[in-house]
């Protein structure tokens, strides 16, 4: 099966998309991410195009973080059900960032760096977020009975949360202003501070964040301890403003 990167590069090569194409026409970028990109790029009265993205990011040193803000999952940090091959449903702990969306934007920016602009302020972006372990995707969304029966999961020190049994299991990368899924207990003070969202005017000016606040999504990320590790508990969260 082709990756998002391969699909986007093929579409550019075969001229199925070009700089005039609306972003929602790019593989891996749907209407939700296209709308967010349009707002982030400050495009008025129309949908942002590939050219708008290339122009609007050329001089951004922190282009990766700009992209990661755009591709925040609408249901970030929540347990979401997905259907597997035998028609059973499994729940997984959704990361802060939409992986396919990130890969599509990263491919577009790296293509522009190689083929469109003579120079850009940003360095080449990693094509994918850091990989996650299956345990970090699944354990937090299990019942305690399921947790006890799983070889890759165990209970937290207080016995109330299911977490990966392996200390080196890879969690998802959090937003820059917040914290990752897996943190060190030695950094507990920093984690507590970064886990809180203070609603500012920037939050209230962002339509998606304003919707999160109206729906009373949590402004505090909660962690469960297992030995030297802290694992983020699933739950609703307020997105970072664009």
Biotite code that builds the C-alpha atoms (Angstrom):
import biotite.structure as struc

atoms = struc.array([
    struc.Atom([0.000, 0.000, 0.000], chain_id="A", res_id=1, res_name="UNK", atom_name="CA", element="C"),
    struc.Atom([1.312, 3.453, -0.921], chain_id="A", res_id=2, res_name="UNK", atom_name="CA", element="C"),
    struc.Atom([2.205, 5.893, 1.859], chain_id="A", res_id=3, res_name="UNK", atom_name="CA", element="C"),
    struc.Atom([0.769, 9.393, 1.993], chain_id="A", res_id=4, res_name="UNK", atom_name="CA", element="C"),
    struc.Atom([4.182, 10.726, 0.951], chain_id="A", res_id=5, res_name="UNK", atom_name="CA", element="C"),
    struc.Atom([4.217, 8.490, -2.134], chain_id="A", res_id=6, res_name="UNK", atom_name="CA", element="C"),
    struc.Atom([0.678, 9.513, -3.070], chain_id="A", res_id=7, res_name="UNK", atom_name="CA", element="C"),
    struc.Atom([1.450, 13.235, -2.774], chain_id="A", res_id=8, res_name="UNK", atom_name="CA", element="C"),
    struc.Atom([4.751, 12.970, -4.671], chain_id="A", res_id=9, res_name="UNK", atom_name="CA", element="C"),
    struc.Atom([3.044, 10.948, -7.411], chain_id="A", res_id=10, res_name="UNK", atom_name="CA", element="C"),
    struc.Atom([0.220, 13.490, -7.679], chain_id="A", res_id=11, res_name="UNK", atom_name="CA", element="C"),
    struc.Atom([2.768, 16.323, -8.024], chain_id="A", res_id=12, res_name="UNK", atom_name="CA", element="C"),
    struc.Atom([4.817, 14.392, -10.568], chain_id="A", res_id=13, res_name="UNK", atom_name="CA", element="C"),
    struc.Atom([1.776, 13.437, -12.667], chain_id="A", res_id=14, res_name="UNK", atom_name="CA", element="C"),
    struc.Atom([0.372, 16.982, -12.383], chain_id="A", res_id=15, res_name="UNK", atom_name="CA", element="C"),
    struc.Atom([-2.789, 15.753, -10.718], chain_id="A", res_id=16, res_name="UNK", atom_name="CA", element="C"),
    struc.Atom([-2.145, 18.622, -8.294], chain_id="A", res_id=17, res_name="UNK", atom_name="CA", element="C"),
    struc.Atom([-0.075, 21.764, -8.726], chain_id="A", res_id=18, res_name="UNK", atom_name="CA", element="C"),
    struc.Atom([0.388, 25.117, -7.009], chain_id="A", res_id=19, res_name="UNK", atom_name="CA", element="C"),
    struc.Atom([-3.150, 26.200, -7.975], chain_id="A", res_id=20, res_name="UNK", atom_name="CA", element="C"),
    struc.Atom([-4.810, 23.173, -6.372], chain_id="A", res_id=21, res_name="UNK", atom_name="CA", element="C"),
    struc.Atom([-6.871, 23.723, -3.208], chain_id="A", res_id=22, res_name="UNK", atom_name="CA", element="C"),
    struc.Atom([-5.270, 22.018, -0.235], chain_id="A", res_id=23, res_name="UNK", atom_name="CA", element="C"),
    struc.Atom([-8.211, 19.667, 0.257], chain_id="A", res_id=24, res_name="UNK", atom_name="CA", element="C"),
    struc.Atom([-7.352, 18.122, -3.155], chain_id="A", res_id=25, res_name="UNK", atom_name="CA", element="C"),
    struc.Atom([-4.011, 16.895, -1.792], chain_id="A", res_id=26, res_name="UNK", atom_name="CA", element="C"),
    struc.Atom([-4.016, 13.233, -0.637], chain_id="A", res_id=27, res_name="UNK", atom_name="CA", element="C"),
    struc.Atom([-4.106, 13.070, 3.146], chain_id="A", res_id=28, res_name="UNK", atom_name="CA", element="C"),
    struc.Atom([-5.586, 16.569, 3.582], chain_id="A", res_id=29, res_name="UNK", atom_name="CA", element="C"),
    struc.Atom([-9.343, 16.656, 3.974], chain_id="A", res_id=30, res_name="UNK", atom_name="CA", element="C"),
    struc.Atom([-11.739, 19.533, 4.452], chain_id="A", res_id=31, res_name="UNK", atom_name="CA", element="C"),
    struc.Atom([-11.085, 19.859, 8.204], chain_id="A", res_id=32, res_name="UNK", atom_name="CA", element="C"),
    struc.Atom([-7.311, 20.323, 7.795], chain_id="A", res_id=33, res_name="UNK", atom_name="CA", element="C"),
    struc.Atom([-7.740, 22.464, 4.692], chain_id="A", res_id=34, res_name="UNK", atom_name="CA", element="C"),
    struc.Atom([-10.026, 24.825, 6.631], chain_id="A", res_id=35, res_name="UNK", atom_name="CA", element="C"),
    struc.Atom([-7.532, 25.045, 9.481], chain_id="A", res_id=36, res_name="UNK", atom_name="CA", element="C"),
    struc.Atom([-4.669, 25.725, 7.055], chain_id="A", res_id=37, res_name="UNK", atom_name="CA", element="C"),
    struc.Atom([-6.701, 28.465, 5.363], chain_id="A", res_id=38, res_name="UNK", atom_name="CA", element="C"),
    struc.Atom([-7.116, 30.217, 8.724], chain_id="A", res_id=39, res_name="UNK", atom_name="CA", element="C"),
    struc.Atom([-3.476, 29.685, 9.739], chain_id="A", res_id=40, res_name="UNK", atom_name="CA", element="C"),
    struc.Atom([-2.263, 31.139, 6.425], chain_id="A", res_id=41, res_name="UNK", atom_name="CA", element="C"),
    struc.Atom([-4.697, 34.067, 6.782], chain_id="A", res_id=42, res_name="UNK", atom_name="CA", element="C"),
    struc.Atom([-6.296, 33.466, 3.383], chain_id="A", res_id=43, res_name="UNK", atom_name="CA", element="C"),
    struc.Atom([-9.550, 35.420, 3.109], chain_id="A", res_id=44, res_name="UNK", atom_name="CA", element="C"),
    struc.Atom([-12.670, 34.598, 1.107], chain_id="A", res_id=45, res_name="UNK", atom_name="CA", element="C"),
    struc.Atom([-11.474, 31.328, -0.455], chain_id="A", res_id=46, res_name="UNK", atom_name="CA", element="C"),
    struc.Atom([-9.799, 28.027, 0.312], chain_id="A", res_id=47, res_name="UNK", atom_name="CA", element="C"),
    struc.Atom([-6.012, 28.086, 0.603], chain_id="A", res_id=48, res_name="UNK", atom_name="CA", element="C"),
    struc.Atom([-4.062, 26.575, -2.285], chain_id="A", res_id=49, res_name="UNK", atom_name="CA", element="C"),
    struc.Atom([-0.754, 24.736, -2.468], chain_id="A", res_id=50, res_name="UNK", atom_name="CA", element="C"),
    struc.Atom([0.817, 28.028, -3.593], chain_id="A", res_id=51, res_name="UNK", atom_name="CA", element="C"),
    struc.Atom([-0.547, 29.778, -0.490], chain_id="A", res_id=52, res_name="UNK", atom_name="CA", element="C"),
    struc.Atom([1.087, 27.111, 1.670], chain_id="A", res_id=53, res_name="UNK", atom_name="CA", element="C"),
    struc.Atom([4.421, 27.368, -0.122], chain_id="A", res_id=54, res_name="UNK", atom_name="CA", element="C"),
    struc.Atom([4.432, 31.166, 0.029], chain_id="A", res_id=55, res_name="UNK", atom_name="CA", element="C"),
    struc.Atom([3.213, 31.316, 3.614], chain_id="A", res_id=56, res_name="UNK", atom_name="CA", element="C"),
    struc.Atom([5.854, 28.936, 4.959], chain_id="A", res_id=57, res_name="UNK", atom_name="CA", element="C"),
    struc.Atom([8.931, 29.872, 2.927], chain_id="A", res_id=58, res_name="UNK", atom_name="CA", element="C"),
    struc.Atom([10.280, 32.276, 5.576], chain_id="A", res_id=59, res_name="UNK", atom_name="CA", element="C"),
    struc.Atom([9.114, 30.341, 8.631], chain_id="A", res_id=60, res_name="UNK", atom_name="CA", element="C"),
    struc.Atom([11.991, 28.905, 10.636], chain_id="A", res_id=61, res_name="UNK", atom_name="CA", element="C"),
    struc.Atom([9.522, 26.908, 12.752], chain_id="A", res_id=62, res_name="UNK", atom_name="CA", element="C"),
    struc.Atom([7.602, 25.483, 9.797], chain_id="A", res_id=63, res_name="UNK", atom_name="CA", element="C"),
    struc.Atom([7.289, 22.049, 11.418], chain_id="A", res_id=64, res_name="UNK", atom_name="CA", element="C"),
    struc.Atom([5.563, 23.456, 14.491], chain_id="A", res_id=65, res_name="UNK", atom_name="CA", element="C"),
    struc.Atom([3.339, 25.605, 12.245], chain_id="A", res_id=66, res_name="UNK", atom_name="CA", element="C"),
    struc.Atom([2.253, 22.450, 10.413], chain_id="A", res_id=67, res_name="UNK", atom_name="CA", element="C"),
    struc.Atom([1.750, 20.500, 13.643], chain_id="A", res_id=68, res_name="UNK", atom_name="CA", element="C"),
    struc.Atom([-0.616, 23.182, 14.941], chain_id="A", res_id=69, res_name="UNK", atom_name="CA", element="C"),
    struc.Atom([-2.660, 22.917, 11.750], chain_id="A", res_id=70, res_name="UNK", atom_name="CA", element="C"),
    struc.Atom([-2.925, 19.120, 11.856], chain_id="A", res_id=71, res_name="UNK", atom_name="CA", element="C"),
    struc.Atom([-4.080, 18.767, 15.469], chain_id="A", res_id=72, res_name="UNK", atom_name="CA", element="C"),
    struc.Atom([-6.663, 16.012, 15.742], chain_id="A", res_id=73, res_name="UNK", atom_name="CA", element="C"),
    struc.Atom([-10.177, 17.183, 16.480], chain_id="A", res_id=74, res_name="UNK", atom_name="CA", element="C"),
    struc.Atom([-10.498, 14.359, 19.029], chain_id="A", res_id=75, res_name="UNK", atom_name="CA", element="C"),
    struc.Atom([-6.916, 14.553, 20.273], chain_id="A", res_id=76, res_name="UNK", atom_name="CA", element="C"),
    struc.Atom([-6.104, 12.507, 23.404], chain_id="A", res_id=77, res_name="UNK", atom_name="CA", element="C"),
    struc.Atom([-9.457, 10.704, 23.339], chain_id="A", res_id=78, res_name="UNK", atom_name="CA", element="C"),
    struc.Atom([-10.219, 7.006, 22.982], chain_id="A", res_id=79, res_name="UNK", atom_name="CA", element="C"),
    struc.Atom([-11.613, 6.448, 19.503], chain_id="A", res_id=80, res_name="UNK", atom_name="CA", element="C"),
    struc.Atom([-13.172, 3.230, 18.198], chain_id="A", res_id=81, res_name="UNK", atom_name="CA", element="C"),
    struc.Atom([-11.866, 1.695, 14.989], chain_id="A", res_id=82, res_name="UNK", atom_name="CA", element="C"),
    struc.Atom([-13.070, -1.422, 13.184], chain_id="A", res_id=83, res_name="UNK", atom_name="CA", element="C"),
    struc.Atom([-10.508, -4.157, 12.560], chain_id="A", res_id=84, res_name="UNK", atom_name="CA", element="C"),
    struc.Atom([-10.432, -6.909, 9.930], chain_id="A", res_id=85, res_name="UNK", atom_name="CA", element="C"),
    struc.Atom([-12.722, -9.368, 11.753], chain_id="A", res_id=86, res_name="UNK", atom_name="CA", element="C"),
    struc.Atom([-15.344, -6.616, 12.267], chain_id="A", res_id=87, res_name="UNK", atom_name="CA", element="C"),
    struc.Atom([-14.600, -6.243, 15.987], chain_id="A", res_id=88, res_name="UNK", atom_name="CA", element="C"),
    struc.Atom([-14.107, -2.751, 17.281], chain_id="A", res_id=89, res_name="UNK", atom_name="CA", element="C"),
    struc.Atom([-10.929, -1.739, 19.077], chain_id="A", res_id=90, res_name="UNK", atom_name="CA", element="C"),
    struc.Atom([-10.326, 1.550, 20.816], chain_id="A", res_id=91, res_name="UNK", atom_name="CA", element="C"),
    struc.Atom([-7.101, 3.473, 20.547], chain_id="A", res_id=92, res_name="UNK", atom_name="CA", element="C"),
    struc.Atom([-5.641, 6.535, 22.270], chain_id="A", res_id=93, res_name="UNK", atom_name="CA", element="C"),
    struc.Atom([-5.627, 9.290, 19.635], chain_id="A", res_id=94, res_name="UNK", atom_name="CA", element="C"),
    struc.Atom([-2.456, 11.369, 19.384], chain_id="A", res_id=95, res_name="UNK", atom_name="CA", element="C"),
    struc.Atom([-2.384, 15.160, 19.353], chain_id="A", res_id=96, res_name="UNK", atom_name="CA", element="C"),
    struc.Atom([-1.364, 15.252, 15.675], chain_id="A", res_id=97, res_name="UNK", atom_name="CA", element="C"),
    struc.Atom([-3.055, 13.706, 12.623], chain_id="A", res_id=98, res_name="UNK", atom_name="CA", element="C"),
    struc.Atom([-0.290, 11.525, 11.197], chain_id="A", res_id=99, res_name="UNK", atom_name="CA", element="C"),
    struc.Atom([-1.546, 11.355, 7.599], chain_id="A", res_id=100, res_name="UNK", atom_name="CA", element="C"),
    struc.Atom([-2.203, 15.078, 7.522], chain_id="A", res_id=101, res_name="UNK", atom_name="CA", element="C"),
    struc.Atom([1.248, 15.848, 8.888], chain_id="A", res_id=102, res_name="UNK", atom_name="CA", element="C"),
    struc.Atom([2.878, 13.567, 6.301], chain_id="A", res_id=103, res_name="UNK", atom_name="CA", element="C"),
    struc.Atom([1.001, 15.311, 3.469], chain_id="A", res_id=104, res_name="UNK", atom_name="CA", element="C"),
    struc.Atom([2.006, 18.810, 4.588], chain_id="A", res_id=105, res_name="UNK", atom_name="CA", element="C"),
    struc.Atom([5.614, 17.736, 5.238], chain_id="A", res_id=106, res_name="UNK", atom_name="CA", element="C"),
    struc.Atom([5.800, 16.267, 1.727], chain_id="A", res_id=107, res_name="UNK", atom_name="CA", element="C"),
    struc.Atom([4.518, 19.513, 0.182], chain_id="A", res_id=108, res_name="UNK", atom_name="CA", element="C"),
    struc.Atom([6.991, 21.656, 2.123], chain_id="A", res_id=109, res_name="UNK", atom_name="CA", element="C"),
    struc.Atom([9.950, 19.404, 1.376], chain_id="A", res_id=110, res_name="UNK", atom_name="CA", element="C"),
    struc.Atom([8.998, 19.369, -2.305], chain_id="A", res_id=111, res_name="UNK", atom_name="CA", element="C"),
    struc.Atom([8.938, 23.176, -2.311], chain_id="A", res_id=112, res_name="UNK", atom_name="CA", element="C"),
    struc.Atom([12.337, 23.287, -0.601], chain_id="A", res_id=113, res_name="UNK", atom_name="CA", element="C"),
    struc.Atom([13.854, 21.011, -3.275], chain_id="A", res_id=114, res_name="UNK", atom_name="CA", element="C"),
    struc.Atom([12.006, 22.112, -6.390], chain_id="A", res_id=115, res_name="UNK", atom_name="CA", element="C"),
    struc.Atom([10.287, 25.491, -6.002], chain_id="A", res_id=116, res_name="UNK", atom_name="CA", element="C"),
    struc.Atom([12.274, 27.895, -3.809], chain_id="A", res_id=117, res_name="UNK", atom_name="CA", element="C"),
    struc.Atom([15.955, 28.673, -4.089], chain_id="A", res_id=118, res_name="UNK", atom_name="CA", element="C"),
    struc.Atom([16.085, 28.778, -0.310], chain_id="A", res_id=119, res_name="UNK", atom_name="CA", element="C"),
    struc.Atom([13.756, 28.443, 2.644], chain_id="A", res_id=120, res_name="UNK", atom_name="CA", element="C"),
    struc.Atom([14.095, 29.483, 6.277], chain_id="A", res_id=121, res_name="UNK", atom_name="CA", element="C"),
    struc.Atom([13.042, 26.012, 7.428], chain_id="A", res_id=122, res_name="UNK", atom_name="CA", element="C"),
    struc.Atom([15.090, 22.834, 7.365], chain_id="A", res_id=123, res_name="UNK", atom_name="CA", element="C"),
    struc.Atom([13.814, 19.656, 5.727], chain_id="A", res_id=124, res_name="UNK", atom_name="CA", element="C"),
    struc.Atom([10.898, 18.322, 7.753], chain_id="A", res_id=125, res_name="UNK", atom_name="CA", element="C"),
    struc.Atom([10.738, 14.722, 8.977], chain_id="A", res_id=126, res_name="UNK", atom_name="CA", element="C"),
    struc.Atom([8.157, 13.026, 6.781], chain_id="A", res_id=127, res_name="UNK", atom_name="CA", element="C"),
    struc.Atom([6.422, 11.340, 9.699], chain_id="A", res_id=128, res_name="UNK", atom_name="CA", element="C"),
    struc.Atom([5.969, 11.946, 13.425], chain_id="A", res_id=129, res_name="UNK", atom_name="CA", element="C"),
    struc.Atom([8.052, 9.715, 15.704], chain_id="A", res_id=130, res_name="UNK", atom_name="CA", element="C"),
    struc.Atom([6.612, 6.164, 15.694], chain_id="A", res_id=131, res_name="UNK", atom_name="CA", element="C"),
    struc.Atom([4.418, 4.963, 18.537], chain_id="A", res_id=132, res_name="UNK", atom_name="CA", element="C"),
    struc.Atom([4.305, 1.519, 20.092], chain_id="A", res_id=133, res_name="UNK", atom_name="CA", element="C"),
    struc.Atom([1.104, -0.514, 19.904], chain_id="A", res_id=134, res_name="UNK", atom_name="CA", element="C"),
    struc.Atom([0.977, -0.469, 23.692], chain_id="A", res_id=135, res_name="UNK", atom_name="CA", element="C"),
    struc.Atom([0.864, 3.340, 23.838], chain_id="A", res_id=136, res_name="UNK", atom_name="CA", element="C"),
    struc.Atom([-2.013, 3.289, 21.336], chain_id="A", res_id=137, res_name="UNK", atom_name="CA", element="C"),
    struc.Atom([-4.099, 0.679, 23.115], chain_id="A", res_id=138, res_name="UNK", atom_name="CA", element="C"),
    struc.Atom([-3.378, 0.292, 26.839], chain_id="A", res_id=139, res_name="UNK", atom_name="CA", element="C"),
    struc.Atom([-4.899, 3.570, 28.047], chain_id="A", res_id=140, res_name="UNK", atom_name="CA", element="C"),
    struc.Atom([-8.229, 2.725, 26.413], chain_id="A", res_id=141, res_name="UNK", atom_name="CA", element="C"),
    struc.Atom([-8.547, -0.766, 27.922], chain_id="A", res_id=142, res_name="UNK", atom_name="CA", element="C"),
    struc.Atom([-10.700, -1.714, 30.878], chain_id="A", res_id=143, res_name="UNK", atom_name="CA", element="C"),
    struc.Atom([-8.730, -2.883, 33.904], chain_id="A", res_id=144, res_name="UNK", atom_name="CA", element="C"),
    struc.Atom([-9.848, -6.452, 33.208], chain_id="A", res_id=145, res_name="UNK", atom_name="CA", element="C"),
    struc.Atom([-8.536, -6.218, 29.641], chain_id="A", res_id=146, res_name="UNK", atom_name="CA", element="C"),
    struc.Atom([-5.374, -4.628, 30.987], chain_id="A", res_id=147, res_name="UNK", atom_name="CA", element="C"),
    struc.Atom([-4.717, -7.488, 33.394], chain_id="A", res_id=148, res_name="UNK", atom_name="CA", element="C"),
    struc.Atom([-5.080, -9.981, 30.516], chain_id="A", res_id=149, res_name="UNK", atom_name="CA", element="C"),
    struc.Atom([-2.752, -8.130, 28.141], chain_id="A", res_id=150, res_name="UNK", atom_name="CA", element="C"),
    struc.Atom([0.956, -9.074, 27.979], chain_id="A", res_id=151, res_name="UNK", atom_name="CA", element="C"),
    struc.Atom([1.931, -5.572, 26.826], chain_id="A", res_id=152, res_name="UNK", atom_name="CA", element="C"),
    struc.Atom([-0.024, -3.595, 29.429], chain_id="A", res_id=153, res_name="UNK", atom_name="CA", element="C"),
    struc.Atom([-0.074, -3.256, 33.204], chain_id="A", res_id=154, res_name="UNK", atom_name="CA", element="C"),
    struc.Atom([-1.663, -1.077, 35.857], chain_id="A", res_id=155, res_name="UNK", atom_name="CA", element="C"),
    struc.Atom([-0.235, 2.226, 37.030], chain_id="A", res_id=156, res_name="UNK", atom_name="CA", element="C"),
    struc.Atom([1.209, 2.490, 40.522], chain_id="A", res_id=157, res_name="UNK", atom_name="CA", element="C"),
    struc.Atom([-2.172, 3.547, 41.940], chain_id="A", res_id=158, res_name="UNK", atom_name="CA", element="C"),
    struc.Atom([-3.895, 0.648, 40.139], chain_id="A", res_id=159, res_name="UNK", atom_name="CA", element="C"),
    struc.Atom([-6.450, 2.890, 38.422], chain_id="A", res_id=160, res_name="UNK", atom_name="CA", element="C"),
    struc.Atom([-5.031, 3.303, 34.892], chain_id="A", res_id=161, res_name="UNK", atom_name="CA", element="C"),
    struc.Atom([-3.808, 0.888, 32.233], chain_id="A", res_id=162, res_name="UNK", atom_name="CA", element="C"),
    struc.Atom([-0.340, 1.790, 30.879], chain_id="A", res_id=163, res_name="UNK", atom_name="CA", element="C"),
    struc.Atom([2.360, 0.066, 28.788], chain_id="A", res_id=164, res_name="UNK", atom_name="CA", element="C"),
    struc.Atom([4.389, -2.517, 30.683], chain_id="A", res_id=165, res_name="UNK", atom_name="CA", element="C"),
    struc.Atom([7.614, -1.583, 28.823], chain_id="A", res_id=166, res_name="UNK", atom_name="CA", element="C"),
    struc.Atom([9.359, 1.506, 30.202], chain_id="A", res_id=167, res_name="UNK", atom_name="CA", element="C"),
    struc.Atom([10.768, 2.268, 26.731], chain_id="A", res_id=168, res_name="UNK", atom_name="CA", element="C"),
    struc.Atom([7.446, 2.035, 24.871], chain_id="A", res_id=169, res_name="UNK", atom_name="CA", element="C"),
    struc.Atom([7.186, 5.019, 22.535], chain_id="A", res_id=170, res_name="UNK", atom_name="CA", element="C"),
    struc.Atom([4.314, 7.409, 23.171], chain_id="A", res_id=171, res_name="UNK", atom_name="CA", element="C"),
    struc.Atom([3.029, 10.135, 20.875], chain_id="A", res_id=172, res_name="UNK", atom_name="CA", element="C"),
    struc.Atom([4.683, 13.529, 20.683], chain_id="A", res_id=173, res_name="UNK", atom_name="CA", element="C"),
    struc.Atom([2.636, 16.278, 22.295], chain_id="A", res_id=174, res_name="UNK", atom_name="CA", element="C"),
    struc.Atom([2.244, 19.841, 21.124], chain_id="A", res_id=175, res_name="UNK", atom_name="CA", element="C"),
    struc.Atom([5.231, 22.058, 21.847], chain_id="A", res_id=176, res_name="UNK", atom_name="CA", element="C"),
    struc.Atom([3.422, 24.091, 24.497], chain_id="A", res_id=177, res_name="UNK", atom_name="CA", element="C"),
    struc.Atom([2.142, 20.954, 26.231], chain_id="A", res_id=178, res_name="UNK", atom_name="CA", element="C"),
    struc.Atom([3.626, 17.584, 27.111], chain_id="A", res_id=179, res_name="UNK", atom_name="CA", element="C"),
    struc.Atom([4.215, 14.217, 25.451], chain_id="A", res_id=180, res_name="UNK", atom_name="CA", element="C"),
    struc.Atom([2.251, 11.056, 26.094], chain_id="A", res_id=181, res_name="UNK", atom_name="CA", element="C"),
    struc.Atom([5.230, 9.610, 27.993], chain_id="A", res_id=182, res_name="UNK", atom_name="CA", element="C"),
    struc.Atom([7.241, 11.750, 30.394], chain_id="A", res_id=183, res_name="UNK", atom_name="CA", element="C"),
    struc.Atom([9.721, 11.180, 33.221], chain_id="A", res_id=184, res_name="UNK", atom_name="CA", element="C"),
    struc.Atom([8.496, 11.343, 36.799], chain_id="A", res_id=185, res_name="UNK", atom_name="CA", element="C"),
    struc.Atom([11.678, 13.280, 37.583], chain_id="A", res_id=186, res_name="UNK", atom_name="CA", element="C"),
    struc.Atom([10.184, 16.094, 35.468], chain_id="A", res_id=187, res_name="UNK", atom_name="CA", element="C"),
    struc.Atom([6.830, 16.002, 37.261], chain_id="A", res_id=188, res_name="UNK", atom_name="CA", element="C"),
    struc.Atom([6.849, 19.701, 38.194], chain_id="A", res_id=189, res_name="UNK", atom_name="CA", element="C"),
    struc.Atom([7.453, 20.770, 34.578], chain_id="A", res_id=190, res_name="UNK", atom_name="CA", element="C"),
    struc.Atom([4.862, 18.290, 33.324], chain_id="A", res_id=191, res_name="UNK", atom_name="CA", element="C"),
    struc.Atom([2.227, 19.617, 35.747], chain_id="A", res_id=192, res_name="UNK", atom_name="CA", element="C"),
    struc.Atom([2.895, 23.195, 34.665], chain_id="A", res_id=193, res_name="UNK", atom_name="CA", element="C"),
    struc.Atom([2.861, 22.408, 30.933], chain_id="A", res_id=194, res_name="UNK", atom_name="CA", element="C"),
    struc.Atom([-0.259, 20.237, 31.276], chain_id="A", res_id=195, res_name="UNK", atom_name="CA", element="C"),
    struc.Atom([-2.470, 23.219, 32.078], chain_id="A", res_id=196, res_name="UNK", atom_name="CA", element="C"),
    struc.Atom([-4.031, 25.427, 29.419], chain_id="A", res_id=197, res_name="UNK", atom_name="CA", element="C"),
    struc.Atom([-4.801, 29.012, 30.404], chain_id="A", res_id=198, res_name="UNK", atom_name="CA", element="C"),
    struc.Atom([-7.510, 30.422, 28.169], chain_id="A", res_id=199, res_name="UNK", atom_name="CA", element="C"),
    struc.Atom([-6.240, 33.668, 26.630], chain_id="A", res_id=200, res_name="UNK", atom_name="CA", element="C"),
    struc.Atom([-7.619, 35.943, 23.956], chain_id="A", res_id=201, res_name="UNK", atom_name="CA", element="C"),
    struc.Atom([-5.695, 33.914, 21.354], chain_id="A", res_id=202, res_name="UNK", atom_name="CA", element="C"),
    struc.Atom([-7.652, 30.842, 22.442], chain_id="A", res_id=203, res_name="UNK", atom_name="CA", element="C"),
    struc.Atom([-10.959, 32.700, 22.247], chain_id="A", res_id=204, res_name="UNK", atom_name="CA", element="C"),
    struc.Atom([-10.120, 34.084, 18.784], chain_id="A", res_id=205, res_name="UNK", atom_name="CA", element="C"),
    struc.Atom([-9.566, 30.597, 17.331], chain_id="A", res_id=206, res_name="UNK", atom_name="CA", element="C"),
    struc.Atom([-12.928, 29.069, 16.231], chain_id="A", res_id=207, res_name="UNK", atom_name="CA", element="C"),
    struc.Atom([-11.879, 25.468, 16.935], chain_id="A", res_id=208, res_name="UNK", atom_name="CA", element="C"),
    struc.Atom([-10.463, 26.292, 20.375], chain_id="A", res_id=209, res_name="UNK", atom_name="CA", element="C"),
    struc.Atom([-13.519, 28.403, 21.169], chain_id="A", res_id=210, res_name="UNK", atom_name="CA", element="C"),
    struc.Atom([-15.644, 25.354, 20.317], chain_id="A", res_id=211, res_name="UNK", atom_name="CA", element="C"),
    struc.Atom([-13.486, 23.197, 22.613], chain_id="A", res_id=212, res_name="UNK", atom_name="CA", element="C"),
    struc.Atom([-14.007, 25.650, 25.469], chain_id="A", res_id=213, res_name="UNK", atom_name="CA", element="C"),
    struc.Atom([-17.743, 25.843, 24.823], chain_id="A", res_id=214, res_name="UNK", atom_name="CA", element="C"),
    struc.Atom([-17.926, 22.034, 24.947], chain_id="A", res_id=215, res_name="UNK", atom_name="CA", element="C"),
    struc.Atom([-16.046, 22.154, 28.256], chain_id="A", res_id=216, res_name="UNK", atom_name="CA", element="C"),
    struc.Atom([-13.173, 20.049, 27.028], chain_id="A", res_id=217, res_name="UNK", atom_name="CA", element="C"),
    struc.Atom([-10.512, 19.645, 29.655], chain_id="A", res_id=218, res_name="UNK", atom_name="CA", element="C"),
    struc.Atom([-7.862, 22.332, 30.016], chain_id="A", res_id=219, res_name="UNK", atom_name="CA", element="C"),
    struc.Atom([-5.668, 20.043, 32.130], chain_id="A", res_id=220, res_name="UNK", atom_name="CA", element="C"),
    struc.Atom([-3.889, 16.900, 30.932], chain_id="A", res_id=221, res_name="UNK", atom_name="CA", element="C"),
    struc.Atom([-3.822, 14.109, 33.512], chain_id="A", res_id=222, res_name="UNK", atom_name="CA", element="C"),
    struc.Atom([-0.956, 11.650, 34.027], chain_id="A", res_id=223, res_name="UNK", atom_name="CA", element="C"),
    struc.Atom([-0.633, 8.236, 35.673], chain_id="A", res_id=224, res_name="UNK", atom_name="CA", element="C"),
    struc.Atom([2.654, 7.138, 37.213], chain_id="A", res_id=225, res_name="UNK", atom_name="CA", element="C"),
    struc.Atom([4.331, 3.787, 36.770], chain_id="A", res_id=226, res_name="UNK", atom_name="CA", element="C"),
    struc.Atom([7.736, 3.684, 38.396], chain_id="A", res_id=227, res_name="UNK", atom_name="CA", element="C"),
    struc.Atom([9.926, 6.334, 36.735], chain_id="A", res_id=228, res_name="UNK", atom_name="CA", element="C"),
    struc.Atom([7.455, 7.069, 33.925], chain_id="A", res_id=229, res_name="UNK", atom_name="CA", element="C"),
    struc.Atom([4.372, 9.248, 33.609], chain_id="A", res_id=230, res_name="UNK", atom_name="CA", element="C"),
    struc.Atom([1.763, 8.240, 31.028], chain_id="A", res_id=231, res_name="UNK", atom_name="CA", element="C"),
    struc.Atom([-0.904, 10.636, 29.830], chain_id="A", res_id=232, res_name="UNK", atom_name="CA", element="C"),
    struc.Atom([-4.423, 9.447, 30.560], chain_id="A", res_id=233, res_name="UNK", atom_name="CA", element="C"),
    struc.Atom([-6.947, 9.596, 27.700], chain_id="A", res_id=234, res_name="UNK", atom_name="CA", element="C"),
    struc.Atom([-9.484, 12.385, 27.940], chain_id="A", res_id=235, res_name="UNK", atom_name="CA", element="C"),
    struc.Atom([-10.740, 15.446, 26.134], chain_id="A", res_id=236, res_name="UNK", atom_name="CA", element="C"),
    struc.Atom([-8.380, 18.375, 25.652], chain_id="A", res_id=237, res_name="UNK", atom_name="CA", element="C"),
    struc.Atom([-8.394, 21.928, 24.356], chain_id="A", res_id=238, res_name="UNK", atom_name="CA", element="C"),
    struc.Atom([-6.431, 22.386, 21.141], chain_id="A", res_id=239, res_name="UNK", atom_name="CA", element="C"),
    struc.Atom([-3.525, 24.818, 20.805], chain_id="A", res_id=240, res_name="UNK", atom_name="CA", element="C"),
    struc.Atom([-4.605, 27.980, 18.911], chain_id="A", res_id=241, res_name="UNK", atom_name="CA", element="C"),
    struc.Atom([-3.281, 28.573, 15.415], chain_id="A", res_id=242, res_name="UNK", atom_name="CA", element="C"),
])
